Amino acid sequence: MTRPSTYAGKTAYHGDVAVNYDRDRVGEPVWQKEQAWVETWARGVPSGAKVLDVPAGTGRFIGIFRARGAQVQAVDISEDMLAALRGQWAPDGATVVVEQGDAEALRHGDGAFDFAICWRLFHLVPADVAERVLRELARVCRGEIVVEVFGVEAGGPARLAWSALKRKVRTWLPRRSAGAKPWSHITNFVHNEPALRAMMARSGLRVVRVETLTDYEGRPARVFVLRREGSQA
Ligand SMILES: C[S@@+](CC[C@H](N)C(=O)[O-])C[C@H]1O[C@@H](n2cnc3c(N)ncnc32)[C@H](O)[C@@H]1O
């Protein structure tokens, strides 16, 4: 049996980090770009479709899916993030269902969702966790799956190791150092694109398209639109 994974981003989103999550980010141009991208993608989500949002965080996309008439299942590991979500969106248990859960081991049945979105998780998790999440998304979602990855490294292993070292040094610096953000203390992982694509293929997912949203700390933030291998586009 696989042991439960431990990484900083699994436990870091509590207390003030959760309470101030939106306040600290909404003003960022990248946040607004992401919001606009999801709004455009969601035009393909028909009324009544079942959408899984994991990790849902404070529920930044709920209004978008609700406006489409979709049923949203919001899952996050952090009760504090979900408390912030509930405060904003008043889930009704029918069109919006909120549940504490782990993206690595979802409790939902095979093909339970028509669409799934996994946004701003992969930079928090090591490669083995990322692959488990992909497998779970492939299992529970029969339609389009969106995975957004911050700071993808396009180069090979040497560039990847260098990026990882730089990030480590940055998280060692005191939080008040110049340029530190309220989340600078949360360890990040850098993934490279060939490795991500290989993981997706091993998880039974094919890449329908990839878009670059913006640069994040000198590396692209990529959005992968995926489908199960063999499913119709
Ligand atoms: C950077 S936030 C992203 C939230 C949201 N998708 C967004 O774009 O604002 C990362 C979230 O991942 C959650 N998280 C970390 N590991 C998780 C896991 N294994 N399963 C579910 N949620 C997880 C954290 O609690 C946190 O809410």
The ligand as a Gaussian input file, in Angstrom:
#p B3LYP/6-31G(d) Opt

LIG

0 1
 C       -2.352000      27.247000      -4.693000
 S       -3.847000      26.593000      -4.069000
 C       -4.830000      26.455000      -5.545000
 C       -6.321000      26.496000      -5.287000
 C       -7.172000      26.825000      -6.513000
 N       -7.147000      25.764000      -7.498000
 C       -6.717000      28.122000      -7.117000
 O       -6.300000      28.143000      -8.290000
 O       -6.782000      29.142000      -6.419000
 C       -3.399000      24.942000      -3.754000
 C       -4.484000      24.149000      -3.050000
 O       -4.167000      22.770000      -3.138000
 C       -4.679000      22.144000      -1.977000
 N       -4.047000      20.819000      -1.921000
 C       -2.757000      20.503000      -1.751000
 N       -2.584000      19.168000      -1.843000
 C       -3.819000      18.630000      -2.092000
 C       -4.301000      17.310000      -2.288000
 N       -3.484000      16.254000      -2.270000
 N       -5.602000      17.122000      -2.513000
 C       -6.473000      18.170000      -2.533000
 N       -6.063000      19.449000      -2.343000
 C       -4.753000      19.680000      -2.136000
 C       -4.315000      23.130000      -0.896000
 O       -5.046000      22.907000       0.286000
 C       -4.653000      24.451000      -1.581000
 O       -5.990000      24.816000      -1.342000

